[in-house]
Amino acid sequence: MVQRGNQMRSEQIKDEISRLGLSEKLLLVEDIWDSIATSNSEIPMATWQKQELEKRYKAYKEGKLNLHDWEDVHKGLRDKHT
């Protein structure tokens, strides 16, 4: 549950963000993602997610996955949705 103090702080942050220009907002998002990436060990992951990642990584190492080039995937998505 969000405490009242945190909720007020969150609202203040949102107010400040709303005053930023688009380029400043994009830079802020980049900074936030960088911050998350450097502390990724703190990101909780459900047991089923860990198991699924382990299963997929094992299949990858054993050569049992059909891998697709990113350019082909991107082209397929563009073709499908344009």
Rosetta silent file (secondary structure, phi, psi, omega in degrees, C-alpha in Angstrom):
SEQUENCE: MVQRGNQMRSEQIKDEISRLGLSEKLLLVEDIWDSIATSNSEIPMATWQKQELEKRYKAYKEGKLNLHDWEDVHKGLRDKHT
SCORE:     score description
SCORE:     0.000 S_00000001
   1 L     0.000  138.056 -178.855    0.000    0.000    0.000 S_00000001
   2 L   -79.476  128.764  178.019    1.300    3.471   -0.873 S_00000001
   3 L   -78.837  155.079 -176.786    1.842    5.695    2.112 S_00000001
   4 H   -56.644  -42.914  179.859    0.492    9.226    2.012 S_00000001
   5 H   -60.937  -43.179  178.264    3.987   10.770    2.034 S_00000001
   6 H   -66.381  -36.652 -179.643    5.081    8.659   -0.936 S_00000001
   7 H   -65.742  -41.653  177.937    1.875    9.492   -2.786 S_00000001
   8 H   -63.656  -43.389  179.477    2.473   13.222   -2.343 S_00000001
   9 H   -62.581  -42.223  178.648    6.059   12.837   -3.527 S_00000001
  10 H   -60.855  -43.373  178.434    4.876   10.847   -6.528 S_00000001
  11 H   -64.274  -38.956  178.448    2.376   13.561   -7.427 S_00000001
  12 H   -64.468  -41.002  178.199    5.067   16.228   -7.105 S_00000001
  13 H   -63.176  -45.012  178.586    7.341   14.249   -9.415 S_00000001
  14 H   -60.296  -40.878  178.084    4.528   13.869  -11.957 S_00000001
  15 H   -61.293  -44.453  179.263    3.894   17.619  -11.813 S_00000001
  16 H   -63.180  -42.553 -179.952    7.569   18.337  -12.450 S_00000001
  17 H   -62.445  -39.709 -178.602    7.659   15.858  -15.340 S_00000001
  18 H   -63.462  -20.515  179.426    4.609   17.459  -16.943 S_00000001
  19 L   -85.442  -10.993 -178.192    6.555   20.730  -17.135 S_00000001
  20 L   -78.742  152.764  172.593    9.397   19.165  -19.118 S_00000001
  21 L   -78.240  168.712 -177.015    9.710   19.345  -22.874 S_00000001
  22 H   -58.138  -46.496 -177.906    9.633   16.173  -24.961 S_00000001
  23 H   -64.076  -36.522  177.338   13.420   15.908  -25.343 S_00000001
  24 H   -67.164  -38.782  177.681   13.875   16.366  -21.587 S_00000001
  25 H   -63.934  -41.624  179.614   11.277   13.665  -20.898 S_00000001
  26 H   -64.217  -40.917  176.982   13.042   11.275  -23.258 S_00000001
  27 H   -64.046  -38.480  177.852   16.369   11.915  -21.543 S_00000001
  28 H   -63.697  -43.680  177.879   14.718   11.313  -18.179 S_00000001
  29 H   -60.808  -42.945  178.445   13.270    8.002  -19.378 S_00000001
  30 H   -60.460  -44.495  178.768   16.715    6.989  -20.627 S_00000001
  31 H   -62.483  -40.375  179.365   18.235    7.859  -17.246 S_00000001
  32 H   -64.460  -45.893  179.139   15.549    5.872  -15.439 S_00000001
  33 H   -62.404  -40.003  177.584   16.114    2.801  -17.642 S_00000001
  34 H   -61.501  -40.947  178.879   19.880    3.083  -17.117 S_00000001
  35 H   -63.097  -42.228  178.449   19.298    3.223  -13.367 S_00000001
  36 H   -64.802  -42.272 -177.968   17.101    0.122  -13.513 S_00000001
  37 H   -63.526  -36.777 -179.023   19.649   -1.730  -15.650 S_00000001
  38 H   -74.946  -17.133  179.284   22.484   -1.066  -13.208 S_00000001
  39 L  -118.688   32.936 -174.681   20.434   -2.428  -10.323 S_00000001
  40 H   -63.416  -17.988  177.773   18.785   -5.325  -12.177 S_00000001
  41 H   -68.305  -15.532 -179.855   19.689   -7.760   -9.417 S_00000001
  42 H   -89.924   -7.491 -177.971   17.028   -6.024   -7.350 S_00000001
  43 L   -77.030  120.125 -179.185   14.256   -6.685   -9.874 S_00000001
  44 L   -70.985  142.837  177.996   12.018   -9.426   -8.499 S_00000001
  45 L  -134.708  130.607  179.796   11.290  -12.341  -10.777 S_00000001
  46 L   -64.924  153.455 -179.735    8.714  -15.012  -10.172 S_00000001
  47 H   -57.088  -42.508 -178.588    9.902  -18.612   -9.926 S_00000001
  48 H   -63.521  -32.424  178.324    7.993  -19.573  -13.076 S_00000001
  49 H   -68.594  -44.131  177.658    9.781  -16.799  -14.987 S_00000001
  50 H   -60.103  -43.701 -179.534   13.199  -18.018  -13.847 S_00000001
  51 H   -62.903  -42.097  179.821   12.284  -21.579  -14.809 S_00000001
  52 H   -64.997  -42.216  177.434   11.098  -20.475  -18.258 S_00000001
  53 H   -63.087  -42.641  178.195   14.293  -18.492  -18.867 S_00000001
  54 H   -62.438  -42.351  179.342   16.410  -21.451  -17.779 S_00000001
  55 H   -62.125  -45.819 -179.074   14.425  -23.769  -20.068 S_00000001
  56 H   -67.369  -39.568  179.809   14.833  -21.448  -23.052 S_00000001
  57 H   -65.445  -40.144  177.831   18.537  -20.876  -22.386 S_00000001
  58 H   -62.640  -44.815  178.292   19.119  -24.628  -22.174 S_00000001
  59 H   -62.110  -38.743  177.329   17.271  -25.147  -25.475 S_00000001
  60 H   -62.384  -48.679 -179.026   19.370  -22.365  -27.020 S_00000001
  61 H   -62.589  -31.864 -179.279   22.640  -23.923  -25.827 S_00000001
  62 L   -85.814    0.138  178.909   21.542  -27.312  -27.175 S_00000001
  63 L    72.369   25.492 -176.669   20.692  -25.788  -30.574 S_00000001
  64 L   -96.913    6.000 -179.821   17.013  -26.704  -30.269 S_00000001
  65 L  -104.573  144.400  170.763   15.611  -23.232  -30.979 S_00000001
  66 L   -86.178  107.129 -178.651   14.684  -21.774  -34.317 S_00000001
  67 L   -90.518  148.577 -178.297   16.493  -18.456  -34.234 S_00000001
  68 L  -127.031  137.325  176.585   15.446  -15.530  -36.393 S_00000001
  69 L   -66.877  137.727 -177.444   17.492  -12.590  -37.593 S_00000001
  70 H   -58.082  -39.187 -179.595   16.243   -9.302  -36.139 S_00000001
  71 H   -61.850  -40.457  178.096   16.010   -7.699  -39.575 S_00000001
  72 H   -65.839  -41.692  178.735   13.735  -10.513  -40.792 S_00000001
  73 H   -63.532  -45.345 -179.213   11.551  -10.250  -37.691 S_00000001
  74 H   -62.259  -44.316  178.736   11.333   -6.476  -38.057 S_00000001
  75 H   -62.990  -41.963  178.875   10.449   -6.734  -41.754 S_00000001
  76 H   -61.344  -40.331  177.780    7.807   -9.353  -40.994 S_00000001
  77 H   -67.473  -42.829  178.045    6.205   -7.107  -38.392 S_00000001
  78 H   -61.554  -45.632 -179.593    6.269   -4.116  -40.713 S_00000001
  79 H   -62.634  -38.659 -177.503    4.767   -6.124  -43.544 S_00000001
  80 H   -70.804  -32.694 -172.374    2.073   -7.525  -41.280 S_00000001
  81 H  -112.683   16.756  177.057    1.053   -4.175  -39.787 S_00000001
  82 L  -121.468    0.000    0.000    1.378   -1.749  -42.687 S_00000001
